[in-house]
Amino acid sequence: MNDDRLPSVAPEVTATLVEDLSPRLRKRLDAAVTKIGARPKRRDGDTVTIEVDDETELRLHAPGGVVATTDAVTCGCLLAPACVHRAAAACAAPAADLPPEPVDRPTVEALEPPSAADPARTPGSETGPVPAPAPASAPDSGSLPEVASPAQRAAAGALWSAGAAVLEAGVDGAGAVTQSALLRAAHTARLRQLPRAAAAALSVVTLLRAARAGDPSYRTADLVTALAELLGTAHRVGTTSGTELAAVRGRARRPYSPDGSLRLYGLFTEPVVTDSGHGGVRTWVAASDGRLFTVGDVAPGGAGRALGVADRAVRLGDSALTHRELGRAGLAVSGATASPDGRLGAGKGVKAVTARGAAWTEPPLAVLWETPPSEQAARALRSTARYADPEGRGSDLLFLDVELLGAVRESGGSCLLARCQGGVLVRLTVADDDPALAHRDNVTLLAAAPGTRLRIIGRLVPAPHPRLTLLACSHPSGEGTIDLGFDRLGRADLPDPNAPVHPVQPRPGDSGAQSPLYLLERRVEQTVPAGRAALGLLGDVTAETRRIRRAGLPTAAGLLTALCASAARRDRDPFGRLLPADTDGFASHWLAAARYTAAVAESLCSAAWEPAREGVA
């Protein structure tokens, strides 16, 4: 059977195959990866065969969908097994997720307390660059908080070095050899019980491959976040202890834990369509104590699958409710299990029967709209923060009562402006522009009904002004609710379908004018595609730093100066020869800048949701 998809390959397999290549073959590896990726493939059970040329075939044996050993990659060329084809095939295939290892408790040893001026721990602190992971201290028999073992510190140091090498080379230079170093470091980190850092390394590899392949779903900002997460987590392994160290280590998987009996009330159902081609639905429900849970069904298929799955039965116990029905009904669940991020498990021990739902204006759902918008935004911002603890994330939803003001123009199009509690002006945007879904048409129609009061549910969009993607709302008539991705409103549903539409011009300050912080943010992003050397060619940044200081951001100005100076610095030995670049030093400056900009952006977002001052419209 013809199938262009390659099976996933374990990180250690790819790393070993690349490490076994001769220096000459390593230079040819990137070209070989491109060639292998374009060659015809066919699948026969657990084996995928690649036609290297008219006379040579390469096979990947992947029981369970994963190539787990180097022996599972075989090539029929004359140079095999020392050929470049085996390594190229492994590099062209997706990296497999890292399975958990049995827990091996680390030893306890003394460690200097982490400095308060550590931007990897406190991204908003007014500090300088981040040092590389600290060396291990001598053991101490006293009663001290648990700290990382020497093996964990060594693994973190390898991750730091591999991440710094990516910054040095940039996307253009971070080919298969650089990626294999990250995969080896990720595998070692997994063995040393550092799953969070290992997962970050795999994310960097996946994004590097997407960038180099020209994947349309790739965004530089995602790679910036992944690299900063990798470097920051690797650094913190050597500077934290106790419960903070446990968060830095992370957990290999998000287990489903028992949650007893739950009485659930449906809120709404949203379509899920990803850039990777997956589609499905996510239905949100609330427990009687106000906790939010989700029931999802996402698989390859895009928007078409999302529309179909919405009317399929939920996978939870013996319930016959569809996702759309559950979004307006209720469930009584016994033996419930849930993941830390609120996903409900569908194990054999879970029993669920249909029960009465509740209107958004009735208990227990009505309480969700009683929390002030600023408090909801702060909670959602903790969930969406770029460098938050993965295990500590909650919901990113906001529940607001709003008055629609009409359409407002902004760069790139228009959105719906509304006023919520406290006089805060909120921009409501389309959750998904796919024409098969109803989001765009519904938001456009609601913009034609200024003065309409609605109860809405939206997802926070971090920005220097209040902004949500609109997911669900009460019906304009006051009867029932609307899933804005599935249900389609008509002109007859509006309070006055013949009212003219007048674009709203918000008062100055409500548009979230761009902060000079972007001058630092763009330098952080520019490093990723082309590497340190390209940033070092920018020359004098005095004008930019002056503008940043005038805006009251002296730390940002100092970070920009230090970052560009570090990028351009190349020392020489006593004979005038250039010394190797200080990749660790540059990575430290870059990490400090990346974490600082993220922290300031989140602070601006949080401040924007504060109630309008008295006397301000």
VOVEXVO-22967 format. One line per 4 residues: their letters; for each residue x, y negated, z negated of C-alpha. Coordinates in Angstrom, 2 decimals, always signed. Layout:
A	X/Y/Z; ...
//
This chain:
MNDD	+0.00/+0.00/+0.00; +1.39/-3.40/+0.99; +1.75/-5.65/-2.07; +3.94/-8.76/-2.21
RLPS	+4.03/-8.78/-6.01; +7.09/-7.46/-7.79; +6.77/-5.76/-11.17; +8.05/-7.53/-14.26
VAPE	+11.65/-6.79/-15.22; +12.89/-6.69/-18.81; +15.23/-9.64/-19.51; +18.11/-7.41/-20.59
VTAT	+17.88/-5.44/-17.33; +18.23/-8.56/-15.20; +21.04/-9.88/-17.38; +22.98/-6.60/-17.20
LVED	+22.66/-6.29/-13.42; +23.94/-9.86/-12.93; +26.76/-9.44/-15.44; +27.95/-6.31/-13.62
LSPR	+28.41/-8.17/-10.33; +31.86/-9.18/-9.16; +32.62/-12.93/-9.02; +32.38/-12.79/-5.22
LRKR	+28.90/-11.25/-5.29; +27.71/-13.69/-7.94; +28.36/-16.51/-5.48; +26.07/-14.77/-2.98
LDAA	+23.34/-13.98/-5.51; +21.05/-17.01/-5.02; +20.92/-16.48/-1.25; +20.22/-12.79/-1.81
VTKI	+17.35/-13.63/-4.19; +15.72/-15.79/-1.52; +16.15/-13.06/+1.09; +14.78/-10.29/-1.13
GARP	+11.78/-12.41/-2.05; +10.83/-12.78/+1.60; +11.25/-9.12/+2.60; +8.25/-6.75/+3.07
KRRD	+7.19/-4.78/+0.00; +4.89/-1.83/-0.62; +3.60/-0.22/-3.78; +3.21/+3.50/-4.42
GDTV	+1.98/+4.13/-7.96; +4.56/+2.77/-10.40; +7.19/+2.22/-7.71; +7.62/-0.87/-5.54
TIEV	+9.78/-0.50/-2.42; +11.49/-3.47/-0.73; +12.76/-3.21/+2.85; +16.18/-4.87/+2.55
DDET	+16.73/-4.38/+6.28; +15.74/-1.92/+9.00; +17.85/+0.86/+7.45; +17.96/+0.08/+3.73
ELRL	+15.30/+0.29/+1.04; +15.43/-0.84/-2.57; +13.11/+0.63/-5.21; +11.92/-0.65/-8.56
HAPG	+10.33/+1.98/-10.80; +8.05/+0.27/-13.30; +6.04/+2.65/-15.50; +3.47/+0.54/-17.29
GVVA	+4.23/-2.35/-14.95; +7.68/-3.15/-16.40; +11.16/-2.21/-15.14; +12.72/-1.25/-18.46
TTDA	+16.17/+0.12/-17.51; +18.88/-0.66/-14.96; +18.59/+2.91/-13.61; +15.02/+2.09/-12.56
VTCG	+16.39/-0.25/-9.85; +17.97/+1.74/-7.01; +19.29/+0.69/-3.63; +20.11/+2.75/-0.53
CLLA	+22.93/+0.54/+0.79; +26.53/+1.76/+1.02; +27.76/-0.50/-1.82; +25.15/+0.68/-4.34
PACV	+25.02/+0.65/-7.27; +27.58/-2.21/-7.24; +25.63/-4.15/-4.58; +24.01/-7.55/-4.87
HRAA	+20.57/-6.24/-3.87; +19.69/-4.68/-7.24; +20.49/-7.87/-9.15; +18.71/-10.00/-6.55
AACA	+15.53/-7.93/-6.83; +15.57/-8.24/-10.61; +16.08/-12.01/-10.38; +13.26/-12.36/-7.84
APAA	+10.82/-10.50/-10.11; +8.97/-12.08/-13.07; +10.63/-11.75/-16.46; +8.71/-9.36/-18.70
DLPP	+7.40/-10.55/-22.04; +9.58/-9.63/-24.98; +8.17/-6.81/-27.17; +8.58/-7.11/-30.93
EPVD	+11.39/-5.33/-32.74; +11.13/-3.68/-36.19; +11.68/-6.30/-38.87; +15.21/-6.37/-40.28
RPTV	+15.21/-8.77/-43.19; +18.12/-11.22/-42.95; +20.57/-11.65/-45.75; +20.37/-14.65/-48.05
EALE	+23.28/-17.03/-47.96; +24.08/-20.55/-49.02; +23.51/-23.39/-46.60; +23.86/-27.15/-46.81
PPSA	+20.38/-28.67/-46.96; +19.35/-30.05/-43.55; +19.94/-33.77/-43.23; +16.92/-36.05/-43.39
ADPA	+18.36/-37.74/-40.30; +17.73/-34.72/-38.12; +15.66/-35.58/-35.05; +15.21/-31.90/-34.23
RTPG	+13.27/-31.58/-37.49; +11.62/-35.01/-37.58; +11.28/-36.13/-33.97; +10.17/-39.64/-34.88
SETG	+13.09/-40.40/-37.17; +15.34/-43.39/-36.48; +18.46/-41.30/-35.94; +21.24/-40.38/-33.61
PVPA	+21.94/-37.19/-31.65; +21.38/-33.61/-32.74; +24.43/-31.45/-33.47; +24.75/-27.91/-32.18
PAPA	+23.77/-25.08/-34.56; +25.83/-25.22/-37.72; +28.32/-22.46/-38.62; +27.42/-20.02/-41.34
SAPD	+28.24/-20.94/-44.91; +29.68/-18.62/-47.50; +27.30/-16.27/-49.36; +26.01/-17.32/-52.74
SGSL	+24.61/-14.94/-55.29; +22.34/-17.61/-56.79; +18.59/-17.73/-56.31; +18.27/-19.77/-53.13
PEVA	+15.63/-20.06/-50.39; +16.07/-17.57/-47.59; +18.24/-18.82/-44.74; +19.24/-17.42/-41.37
SPAQ	+21.70/-14.54/-41.26; +25.05/-14.88/-39.46; +23.68/-12.72/-36.64; +20.68/-15.01/-36.24
RAAA	+22.92/-18.07/-36.18; +25.08/-16.50/-33.54; +22.01/-15.67/-31.45; +20.74/-19.24/-31.87
GALW	+24.15/-20.56/-30.82; +24.00/-18.48/-27.63; +20.53/-19.87/-26.87; +21.78/-23.41/-27.45
SAGA	+24.73/-22.90/-25.11; +22.53/-21.38/-22.40; +20.04/-24.24/-22.67; +22.83/-26.83/-22.59
AVLE	+24.17/-25.18/-19.42; +20.80/-25.72/-17.76; +20.91/-29.42/-18.61; +24.44/-29.62/-17.28
AGVD	+23.54/-28.01/-13.96; +19.96/-29.21/-13.51; +17.33/-27.25/-11.59; +19.38/-27.48/-8.41
GAGA	+22.38/-25.81/-10.01; +20.65/-23.44/-12.44; +20.57/-20.42/-10.17; +20.35/-16.72/-10.94
VTQS	+23.63/-16.59/-12.88; +22.62/-19.43/-15.22; +19.19/-17.85/-15.64; +20.70/-14.48/-16.49
ALLR	+22.62/-16.09/-19.36; +19.32/-17.37/-20.72; +17.76/-13.92/-20.36; +20.66/-12.28/-22.20
AAHT	+20.39/-14.85/-24.98; +16.62/-14.30/-25.16; +17.09/-10.54/-25.47; +19.66/-10.97/-28.24
ARLR	+17.40/-13.42/-30.05; +14.58/-10.89/-29.95; +16.82/-8.25/-31.50; +17.76/-10.76/-34.23
QLPR	+14.11/-11.50/-35.07; +13.94/-14.93/-33.43; +10.86/-14.47/-31.21; +9.94/-18.16/-30.99
AAAA	+13.31/-19.17/-29.56; +13.38/-16.10/-27.31; +9.95/-16.98/-25.90; +11.13/-20.55/-25.27
ALSV	+14.09/-19.23/-23.28; +11.79/-17.08/-21.14; +9.58/-20.11/-20.49; +12.61/-22.06/-19.28
VTLL	+13.58/-19.24/-16.90; +10.03/-18.98/-15.54; +9.84/-22.73/-14.93; +13.30/-22.84/-13.34
RAAR	+12.25/-20.15/-10.89; +9.01/-21.99/-10.13; +10.90/-25.24/-9.52; +13.48/-23.63/-7.25
AGDP	+10.77/-21.78/-5.30; +8.77/-24.97/-4.70; +5.75/-23.68/-6.63; +3.04/-26.36/-6.33
SYRT	+1.97/-25.79/-9.94; +5.43/-26.71/-11.29; +5.76/-29.97/-13.24; +9.06/-31.41/-14.43
ADLV	+7.40/-32.47/-17.69; +6.70/-28.81/-18.49; +10.37/-27.91/-18.10; +11.37/-30.90/-20.24
TALA	+9.08/-29.62/-22.99; +10.32/-26.03/-22.67; +13.99/-27.06/-22.76; +13.46/-29.32/-25.76
ELLG	+11.57/-26.53/-27.54; +14.43/-24.11/-26.79; +17.20/-26.45/-27.93; +15.29/-27.75/-30.93
TAHR	+14.32/-24.29/-32.16; +17.84/-22.92/-31.65; +19.27/-25.83/-33.61; +16.80/-25.51/-36.47
VGTT	+17.65/-21.84/-37.05; +20.89/-23.06/-38.64; +19.43/-26.03/-40.54; +16.25/-24.78/-42.18
SGTE	+15.37/-22.40/-44.99; +12.42/-20.81/-46.73; +8.96/-21.31/-45.22; +10.28/-23.75/-42.60
LAAV	+12.71/-21.13/-41.37; +9.84/-18.63/-41.09; +8.03/-21.07/-38.77; +11.21/-21.57/-36.72
RGRA	+11.65/-17.82/-36.34; +8.04/-17.42/-35.25; +6.19/-14.18/-34.66; +6.59/-11.90/-31.67
RRPY	+2.87/-11.57/-31.15; -0.24/-13.27/-32.36; -1.92/-10.40/-34.18; -5.65/-10.16/-34.69
SPDG	-6.39/-10.09/-38.40; -9.62/-8.98/-40.09; -12.15/-11.76/-40.68; -15.01/-9.81/-42.23
SLRL	-18.56/-10.67/-41.27; -19.24/-13.83/-39.24; -22.45/-15.64/-38.38; -21.66/-17.44/-35.13
YGLF	-23.50/-20.23/-33.31; -22.87/-20.97/-29.63; -21.58/-24.40/-28.60; -20.81/-24.29/-24.87
TEPV	-19.04/-22.35/-22.13; -16.25/-23.80/-19.98; -14.70/-22.47/-16.76; -10.99/-21.66/-16.90
VTDS	-9.02/-22.04/-13.66; -5.21/-21.99/-13.81; -2.55/-23.07/-11.33; -1.30/-19.48/-11.30
GHGG	-4.50/-18.28/-9.60; -6.34/-16.95/-12.66; -9.96/-17.70/-13.33; -12.63/-16.95/-15.91
VRTW	-14.53/-18.48/-18.79; -14.11/-19.42/-22.42; -17.15/-19.61/-24.68; -16.84/-21.66/-27.87
VAAS	-18.76/-20.70/-30.99; -18.76/-22.05/-34.55; -19.05/-20.08/-37.76; -21.39/-21.14/-40.53
DGRL	-18.42/-22.70/-42.36; -17.50/-24.88/-39.36; -14.54/-22.86/-38.06; -14.28/-22.65/-34.27
FTVG	-13.74/-19.40/-32.35; -13.59/-18.47/-28.68; -14.60/-15.48/-26.58; -12.79/-15.41/-23.25
DVAP	-12.53/-13.47/-20.02; -9.69/-14.63/-17.75; -8.02/-12.63/-14.97; -6.70/-13.21/-11.43
GGAG	-9.40/-14.73/-9.25; -9.58/-18.54/-9.39; -12.76/-20.64/-9.47; -14.81/-17.96/-7.72
RALG	-14.18/-15.53/-10.55; -15.01/-18.21/-13.14; -18.44/-18.73/-11.58; -19.13/-14.99/-11.52
VADR	-17.87/-14.12/-14.99; -20.03/-16.80/-16.62; -23.06/-14.56/-16.12; -21.41/-11.35/-17.30
AVRL	-21.87/-9.89/-20.76; -19.35/-10.96/-23.37; -16.86/-8.34/-24.50; -17.78/-8.32/-28.15
GDSA	-19.43/-5.39/-29.88; -22.72/-4.21/-28.43; -23.96/-7.67/-27.52; -25.77/-7.93/-24.19
LTHR	-25.50/-11.73/-24.09; -23.72/-13.29/-21.14; -21.16/-16.03/-21.72; -23.63/-18.69/-20.63
ELGR	-26.29/-17.29/-22.98; -23.89/-17.04/-25.90; -23.05/-20.72/-25.47; -26.62/-21.52/-26.57
AGLA	-27.46/-18.53/-28.77; -25.94/-16.86/-31.82; -24.24/-13.67/-32.95; -23.99/-11.76/-36.19
VSGA	-20.61/-10.01/-36.20; -19.31/-7.41/-38.64; -15.76/-6.11/-38.74; -14.64/-9.27/-36.93
TASP	-11.01/-9.83/-36.04; -9.45/-13.11/-34.92; -6.09/-14.40/-33.78; -4.48/-17.46/-35.42
DGRL	-5.69/-19.63/-32.51; -9.31/-18.53/-32.98; -9.72/-15.87/-30.28; -12.16/-13.18/-31.37
GAGK	-11.02/-9.59/-30.95; -13.11/-6.93/-29.23; -11.79/-3.82/-30.94; -13.77/-0.62/-31.48
GVKA	-14.58/-1.54/-35.07; -16.27/-4.83/-34.11; -20.07/-4.81/-34.22; -22.14/-7.70/-32.87
VTAR	-25.87/-8.28/-32.49; -27.75/-11.21/-31.00; -29.03/-13.80/-33.48; -30.69/-17.20/-33.38
GAAW	-28.56/-20.11/-32.26; -28.69/-23.71/-33.45; -29.12/-27.06/-31.76; -26.23/-29.49/-31.91
TEPP	-28.37/-31.66/-34.21; -29.04/-28.81/-36.66; -26.90/-27.24/-39.36; -24.31/-25.82/-39.24
LAVL	-23.31/-27.42/-35.90; -24.34/-31.01/-36.67; -21.51/-31.38/-39.19; -18.97/-31.18/-36.36
WETP	-20.07/-34.64/-35.19; -19.87/-36.20/-38.67; -16.06/-36.40/-38.89; -14.75/-39.86/-37.83
PSEQ	-13.21/-39.89/-34.33; -9.80/-40.98/-35.65; -9.63/-37.94/-37.96; -10.74/-35.63/-35.16
AARA	-8.12/-37.11/-32.83; -5.39/-36.65/-35.44; -6.35/-32.99/-35.86; -6.52/-32.40/-32.12
LRST	-3.20/-34.17/-31.62; -1.56/-31.74/-34.04; -2.90/-28.97/-31.83; -1.64/-30.47/-28.57
ARYA	+1.71/-31.75/-29.88; +4.49/-30.62/-27.54; +6.69/-29.27/-30.32; +4.14/-28.10/-32.88
DPEG	+4.50/-24.79/-34.69; +2.80/-22.28/-32.33; +1.24/-20.50/-35.29; -0.23/-23.67/-36.80
RGSD	-2.28/-24.95/-33.90; -6.00/-25.55/-34.21; -8.67/-26.82/-31.85; -8.05/-29.70/-29.43
LLFL	-11.78/-30.48/-29.13; -13.51/-33.69/-30.22; -17.22/-33.99/-31.06; -18.51/-37.51/-30.46
DVEL	-21.72/-39.50/-30.27; -21.26/-42.00/-27.45; -23.00/-44.71/-25.46; -22.14/-44.59/-21.77
LGAV	-20.86/-47.88/-20.35; -20.36/-46.89/-16.71; -17.51/-46.24/-14.30; -14.15/-47.95/-14.78
RESG	-11.39/-48.20/-12.22; -7.89/-47.04/-13.04; -4.81/-46.01/-11.13; -5.56/-42.86/-9.19
GSCL	-9.35/-43.28/-9.16; -12.01/-43.96/-11.75; -13.40/-42.46/-14.92; -16.40/-42.82/-17.19
LARC	-16.11/-45.34/-20.01; -18.03/-44.79/-23.25; -18.19/-46.30/-26.73; -18.11/-43.98/-29.74
QGGV	-18.28/-44.43/-33.50; -16.22/-47.33/-34.82; -16.50/-49.22/-31.56; -13.71/-47.16/-29.96
LVRL	-13.76/-47.21/-26.15; -13.10/-43.75/-24.75; -12.27/-42.80/-21.17; -14.04/-39.59/-20.14
TVAD	-12.42/-37.76/-17.24; -13.13/-34.73/-15.10; -11.89/-31.45/-16.59; -11.35/-29.77/-13.20
DDPA	-11.60/-31.26/-9.70; -12.28/-27.94/-7.98; -15.29/-28.62/-5.74; -16.78/-25.23/-6.58
LAHR	-17.27/-26.41/-10.16; -19.76/-29.05/-11.30; -17.43/-31.30/-13.33; -16.83/-34.06/-10.76
DNVT	-20.45/-34.38/-9.61; -21.75/-34.49/-13.18; -19.32/-37.16/-14.40; -20.04/-39.26/-11.31
LLAA	-23.77/-39.01/-11.98; -23.41/-39.90/-15.67; -21.45/-43.00/-14.67; -24.68/-44.16/-13.00
APGT	-26.52/-44.22/-16.34; -25.02/-47.03/-18.47; -26.69/-47.37/-21.85; -27.43/-43.65/-22.13
RLRI	-26.61/-42.19/-25.55; -25.21/-38.67/-25.58; -23.68/-36.19/-27.95; -20.55/-34.86/-26.21
IGRL	-17.72/-32.34/-26.58; -14.38/-33.16/-24.96; -10.76/-32.12/-24.99; -8.16/-34.63/-26.15
VPAP	-5.82/-35.96/-23.48; -2.73/-37.40/-25.24; -2.41/-40.97/-23.96; -1.79/-44.46/-25.38
HPRL	-5.56/-45.06/-25.16; -8.52/-42.85/-26.22; -9.06/-40.28/-23.47; -10.93/-36.98/-23.19
TLLA	-11.79/-34.46/-20.52; -15.55/-34.08/-20.70; -16.66/-30.47/-21.20; -20.25/-30.49/-22.44
CSHP	-22.94/-32.96/-23.42; -26.50/-33.14/-24.64; -29.08/-33.44/-21.87; -29.89/-37.11/-21.13
SGEG	-33.53/-36.32/-21.92; -32.51/-35.17/-25.39; -33.63/-31.59/-24.74; -30.91/-28.94/-24.66
TIDL	-27.25/-29.12/-23.65; -25.26/-29.18/-20.42; -22.14/-27.10/-19.67; -20.60/-29.66/-17.35
GFDR	-18.50/-27.12/-15.45; -21.51/-24.94/-14.55; -24.81/-26.83/-14.91; -25.52/-29.49/-12.30
LGRA	-27.40/-32.63/-13.26; -29.71/-34.31/-10.77; -30.69/-37.97/-10.36; -34.06/-37.11/-11.86
DLPD	-32.32/-36.10/-15.11; -31.10/-39.67/-15.72; -33.16/-42.09/-17.83; -33.44/-44.54/-14.91
PNAP	-32.41/-42.81/-11.67; -32.85/-46.06/-9.66; -30.56/-48.23/-11.80; -27.66/-49.77/-9.82
VHPV	-24.10/-48.74/-10.70; -21.74/-51.56/-11.75; -18.10/-50.69/-12.46; -17.07/-51.77/-15.95
QPRP	-14.05/-53.96/-16.55; -12.68/-53.11/-20.01; -11.17/-55.86/-22.10; -7.38/-56.31/-22.02
GDSG	-5.64/-53.78/-24.22; -8.14/-51.00/-23.57; -6.40/-49.85/-20.40; -3.41/-48.38/-22.22
AQSP	-0.85/-50.49/-20.38; +2.42/-48.67/-19.89; +4.86/-49.02/-22.76; +8.56/-49.67/-22.04
LYLL	+9.09/-46.28/-23.66; +8.72/-44.86/-20.14; +12.20/-46.24/-19.36; +13.64/-43.67/-21.76
ERRV	+11.15/-40.96/-20.79; +12.07/-41.13/-17.12; +15.79/-40.77/-17.89; +14.99/-37.68/-19.96
EQTV	+13.03/-36.26/-17.03; +15.60/-37.27/-14.41; +18.20/-35.11/-16.12; +16.26/-31.91/-15.51
PAGR	+16.15/-31.77/-11.68; +19.73/-32.86/-10.95; +21.69/-32.35/-14.18; +23.98/-34.44/-16.38
AALG	+26.26/-35.71/-13.62; +23.39/-37.31/-11.69; +22.29/-39.21/-14.78; +25.87/-40.37/-15.28
LLGD	+25.83/-42.08/-11.88; +23.03/-44.48/-12.84; +25.46/-47.12/-14.05; +24.66/-49.94/-16.48
VTAE	+21.32/-49.69/-18.32; +21.68/-52.94/-20.28; +18.64/-54.53/-18.65; +16.49/-51.53/-19.53
TRRI	+17.64/-51.39/-23.12; +17.05/-55.14/-23.50; +13.47/-54.71/-22.34; +12.93/-51.81/-24.72
RRAG	+14.28/-53.81/-27.67; +11.98/-56.73/-26.87; +9.09/-54.29/-27.18; +10.16/-53.47/-30.75
LPTA	+11.73/-50.07/-30.01; +15.39/-50.42/-31.05; +15.78/-46.68/-31.63; +14.64/-45.94/-28.09
AGLL	+17.14/-48.49/-26.77; +19.95/-46.88/-28.76; +19.00/-43.40/-27.58; +18.96/-44.53/-23.95
TALC	+22.40/-46.12/-24.28; +23.83/-43.03/-25.96; +22.24/-40.65/-23.46; +23.58/-42.43/-20.37
ASAA	+27.01/-42.97/-21.95; +27.24/-39.27/-22.81; +26.23/-38.34/-19.26; +28.97/-40.52/-17.75
RRDR	+31.74/-39.65/-20.23; +34.57/-37.45/-18.96; +37.77/-37.39/-21.02; +41.23/-36.61/-19.67
DPFG	+44.17/-34.69/-21.07; +47.64/-36.28/-21.59; +48.48/-35.51/-17.93; +45.43/-37.37/-16.62
RLLP	+43.47/-34.28/-15.68; +39.70/-34.26/-16.28; +38.64/-32.16/-19.25; +35.46/-30.08/-19.18
ADTD	+32.33/-32.10/-19.87; +30.98/-32.09/-23.43; +27.82/-30.13/-22.67; +26.92/-29.68/-26.35
GFAS	+27.22/-33.40/-27.03; +25.11/-34.33/-24.03; +22.47/-31.72/-24.94; +22.31/-33.24/-28.44
HWLA	+21.70/-36.75/-27.09; +19.14/-35.47/-24.59; +17.26/-33.49/-27.24; +17.12/-36.48/-29.57
AARY	+15.69/-38.63/-26.77; +13.16/-36.01/-25.69; +11.86/-35.42/-29.20; +11.77/-39.14/-29.99
TAAV	+9.72/-40.04/-26.92; +7.25/-37.25/-27.67; +6.86/-38.42/-31.27; +6.33/-42.06/-30.30
AESL	+3.82/-41.12/-27.60; +1.85/-39.06/-30.13; +1.96/-41.94/-32.62; +0.59/-44.36/-30.00
CSAA	-2.17/-41.91/-29.15; -3.17/-41.52/-32.79; -3.22/-45.30/-33.37; -5.43/-45.84/-30.32
WEPA	-8.27/-43.89/-31.96; -8.46/-46.13/-35.02; -11.78/-48.03/-35.28; -11.94/-51.40/-33.54
REGV	-11.26/-54.34/-35.83; -14.27/-56.28/-37.04; -15.25/-58.94/-34.57; -13.63/-57.16/-31.60
A	-16.04/-55.86/-28.96
//
